[in-house]
């Protein structure tokens, strides 16, 4: 295995940022419980509230509308539930609408019964079918409760960015509630909760260079919230019980602050991503790059090499010192056919490779990728293609 490696799997987990590491270490030395009223407890509480402000600033929300969780999956499971409340009054969500290309934590329907989940299709580029959504919401049984729509802001495999304002407009016209999985989008595209957007966002620290095991729900307002998934001592204003993960939350806050600053230099990431794709098409002219005609995250490329299984290529890249994904890394390391590509109509594709990069990716990583792909392309063609 190569001594020097290229890490090209930021969408699975971004490397821990120095600022996030420092915030975590500093918080580990804050011994008190943040719910304690003494001076030490108030110091711990300040760490949490500082992080809450940093997370809110990333998406232009109000700090008091940020609820910390153990990660995006917990956030999704909290939000995707029929039983909500408006103040102390019960509120019912009658049906959940998700995208066929959503991340499994949305696609699974959360705590909704399977027969109360409707899946909305996507087109060949991976964009949500707005007409299908509008028709489904028009037929929604309002007597059963509100329509809850949950979709990804940007796909974790293809990087395709959804038409967020258009989706919000369709949902609001139908009187529904919109949850956006912003795990991949946060820090990679601007998100502004003060504009027509989602009612709730889902965030994850480790996708932004923070620690694993911490995330957040960000609400546009505090008028209504789901009944808590985790109950206990009333932490997070009663929305999520249990003593807060002080170190993790501090790391999330630092990562969110860095992600906000990094939005200014996203064009450089896009330019480097385009160079990766140029290498793919140079060495494998018949490669298929998915979602290329749609708006995409600047850091993501999802492509297939015809005649070569994705898991075979992934192993070859790994042996050559290049870490990338064969689709999502969120299913216990499973590889194979992508449900996202199936939803997009590419049933014949058995798998694809995902390159996802970040601010620290450089031309050295690109050259390692080129060298690895050249060897793979040469073996695929029986040595006829120049390496």
Residue pairs with C-beta under 8 A, 6 or more apart in sequence:
1 318
1 319
1 321
2 320
2 321
2 368
3 321
4 321
4 364
4 368
5 321
5 322
5 323
5 368
6 321
6 322
6 323
6 361
6 364
6 365
6 366
6 368
6 369
7 15
7 323
7 361
7 365
8 276
8 322
8 323
8 324
8 355
8 356
8 357
8 361
8 365
8 369
9 323
9 324
9 325
9 329
9 354
9 356
10 207
10 299
10 356
10 357
10 358
10 361
11 156
11 157
11 159
11 184
11 207
11 299
11 300
11 325
11 329
11 354
11 356
12 325
12 328
12 329
12 330
12 356
13 206
13 207
13 212
13 329
14 206
14 207
14 208
14 209
14 358
15 209
15 358
15 360
16 209
16 210
16 211
16 251
17 209
17 210
17 254
17 255
17 258
19 254
19 255
19 257
19 258
20 205
20 209
20 210
20 211
20 251
20 252
20 254
20 255
20 258
21 251
22 254
23 51
23 250
23 251
23 253
23 254
24 211
24 247
24 248
24 250
24 251
25 247
26 250
27 47
27 246
27 247
27 249
27 250
27 251
28 247
30 40
30 43
30 44
30 47
30 246
31 40
31 44
32 38
32 40
32 41
32 43
32 44
33 41
33 44
33 243
34 41
34 44
34 45
34 47
34 48
34 243
34 244
34 246
35 41
35 45
35 233
35 235
35 243
36 42
36 44
44 246
47 246
47 249
47 250
48 68
48 244
48 246
48 249
48 250
49 63
50 250
50 253
51 68
51 249
51 250
51 252
51 253
51 254
51 256
52 63
52 64
52 66
52 68
52 253
53 63
53 253
54 253
54 254
54 256
54 257
54 260
55 63
55 66
55 203
55 216
55 218
55 252
55 253
55 256
56 62
56 63
56 65
56 66
56 218
57 256
57 257
57 260
58 186
58 187
58 191
58 203
58 256
58 257
58 259
58 260
59 182
59 186
59 191
59 192
59 193
59 201
59 203
59 218
60 191
60 192
60 193
60 194
61 193
61 194
61 201
61 218
61 219
61 220
64 222
64 237
65 193
65 218
65 219
65 220
65 221
65 222
66 216
66 217
66 218
66 219
67 216
67 217
67 218
67 219
67 236
67 237
67 239
67 240
68 214
68 215
68 216
68 236
68 240
68 244
68 245
68 249
68 252
69 75
69 78
69 214
69 215
69 216
69 217
69 240
70 213
70 214
70 215
70 245
71 204
71 205
71 212
71 213
71 214
71 215
72 105
72 181
72 183
72 202
72 203
72 204
72 207
72 215
73 105
74 215
74 229
74 230
75 202
75 203
75 215
75 216
75 217
76 105
76 106
76 110
76 150
76 179
76 181
76 202
77 105
77 110
77 111
77 229
78 217
78 226
78 228
78 229
78 230
78 239
78 240
79 110
79 150
79 179
79 200
79 202
79 217
79 226
80 96
80 106
80 109
80 110
80 111
80 112
80 148
80 150
80 179
81 93
81 110
81 111
81 112
81 226
81 227
81 229
82 92
82 93
82 94
82 111
82 112
82 116
82 145
83 90
83 91
83 92
83 93
83 226
83 227
84 90
84 91
84 92
84 93
84 224
84 225
84 226
84 227
85 91
85 224
85 225
85 226
85 227
86 223
86 224
87 223
87 224
91 145
91 146
91 224
92 144
92 145
92 146
93 112
93 145
93 146
93 147
93 148
93 177
94 116
94 140
94 141
94 142
94 143
94 144
94 145
94 146
94 147
95 112
95 116
95 117
95 118
95 140
95 141
95 144
95 145
95 147
95 148
96 109
96 110
96 112
96 116
96 117
96 118
96 148
96 149
96 150
97 117
97 118
97 119
97 120
97 133
97 136
97 137
97 147
97 148
97 149
97 150
97 176
98 106
98 107
98 109
98 117
98 118
98 119
98 120
98 149
98 150
98 151
99 106
99 107
99 119
99 120
99 121
99 122
99 128
99 151
99 152
99 343
100 107
100 119
100 120
100 121
100 122
100 339
100 343
101 122
101 126
101 152
101 155
101 158
101 339
101 340
101 343
101 344
102 150
102 151
102 152
102 181
103 152
103 156
103 181
103 183
103 328
103 330
104 328
104 330
104 331
105 181
105 330
106 150
106 151
106 152
106 179
106 181
107 119
107 339
109 116
109 117
110 150
111 229
118 136
120 128
120 129
120 132
120 133
120 136
120 151
121 129
121 132
121 343
122 128
122 129
122 343
122 344
123 129
123 344
124 344
124 345
125 160
125 291
125 293
125 294
125 344
126 155
126 158
126 160
126 290
126 291
126 294
126 340
126 343
126 344
127 160
127 162
127 163
127 294
128 151
128 162
128 163
128 167
130 163
130 166
130 167
130 170
133 149
133 167
133 170
133 171
134 170
134 173
134 174
137 147
137 149
137 170
137 171
137 173
137 174
137 176
138 174
140 147
140 174
140 176
142 175
146 175
146 176
146 177
147 171
147 174
147 175
147 176
147 177
148 176
148 177
148 179
149 167
149 171
149 176
149 177
149 178
149 179
150 178
150 179
150 180
150 181
151 162
151 167
151 178
151 179
151 180
151 181
152 162
152 180
152 181
152 183
152 184
152 185
153 161
153 162
153 164
153 180
153 181
153 182
153 184
153 185
153 189
153 191
153 198
153 201
154 160
154 161
154 162
154 182
154 184
154 185
154 188
154 189
154 296
154 297
154 300
155 162
155 184
155 291
155 340
156 183
156 184
156 328
156 330
157 290
157 302
157 327
157 328
157 338
157 340
157 341
157 352
157 354
158 290
158 291
158 296
158 300
158 302
158 340
158 344
159 184
159 291
159 296
159 297
159 299
159 300
159 301
159 302
159 356
160 291
160 294
160 295
160 296
161 185
161 189
161 294
161 295
161 296
161 297
164 180
164 197
164 198
165 195
165 196
165 197
167 178
168 178
168 196
168 197
168 198
169 196
171 177
171 178
172 178
172 196
177 199
177 200
178 198
178 199
178 200
179 198
179 199
179 200
179 201
179 202
180 197
180 198
180 200
180 201
180 202
181 202
182 191
182 198
182 201
182 202
182 203
183 202
183 203
183 204
183 207
183 215
184 207
184 297
184 300
185 191
185 297
186 201
186 203
186 207
186 208
186 256
186 259
187 207
187 208
187 255
187 256
187 258
187 259
187 260
187 262
187 263
188 259
188 263
188 266
188 297
188 298
188 299
189 263
189 266
189 297
190 263
191 197
191 201
193 201
193 218
193 220
197 220
198 220
199 219
199 220
199 221
200 217
200 218
200 219
200 220
201 217
201 218
202 215
202 216
202 217
203 215
203 216
203 217
203 218
203 252
203 256
204 214
204 215
205 211
205 212
205 213
205 214
205 215
205 248
205 251
205 252
205 255
206 212
206 213
206 214
208 252
208 255
208 256
208 258
208 259
209 255
209 258
209 259
209 358
210 248
210 251
210 252
210 254
210 255
210 256
211 247
211 248
211 251
211 252
213 245
213 248
214 245
214 248
214 249
214 251
214 252
215 252
216 252
217 239
219 225
225 239
228 238
228 239
228 240
228 241
229 240
230 240
230 241
230 242
231 241
232 241
232 242
233 241
233 242
233 243
234 241
235 241
235 242
235 243
235 244
236 244
262 359
265 359
266 298
267 298
269 298
269 299
269 357
269 358
269 359
269 361
270 298
270 299
272 357
272 361
272 362
272 363
272 366
273 298
273 299
273 300
273 301
273 355
273 357
275 366
276 301
276 355
276 357
276 366
276 369
277 289
277 301
277 303
279 366
279 369
279 370
279 373
280 287
280 289
280 301
280 303
280 373
281 287
281 289
283 370
283 373
283 374
283 377
283 385
284 305
284 373
284 377
284 380
286 306
287 303
287 304
287 305
287 306
288 303
288 304
288 306
288 346
288 349
288 352
289 301
289 302
289 303
290 302
290 303
290 304
290 341
290 344
290 346
290 352
291 302
291 344
299 356
299 357
299 358
300 354
300 355
300 356
301 354
301 355
301 356
302 352
302 353
302 354
302 355
303 352
303 353
303 355
304 310
304 349
304 351
304 352
304 353
305 313
305 353
305 376
305 377
305 380
307 380
308 376
308 380
309 350
309 351
310 326
310 327
310 335
310 336
310 350
310 351
310 352
310 353
311 326
311 335
311 336
311 351
313 326
313 353
313 376
314 324
314 325
314 326
314 335
314 353
316 372
316 375
316 376
316 379
317 323
317 324
317 353
317 369
317 372
317 373
317 376
320 368
320 371
320 372
320 375
321 368
321 372
322 368
322 369
322 372
324 353
324 354
324 355
324 356
325 353
325 354
325 356
326 335
326 336
326 351
326 352
326 353
326 354
327 335
327 336
327 338
327 340
327 351
327 352
327 354
328 338
328 340
335 351
336 350
336 351
337 349
337 350
337 351
338 349
338 351
338 352
341 347
341 349
341 352
355 369
357 365
374 386
374 387
375 387
377 385
377 387
378 384
378 385
378 386
378 387
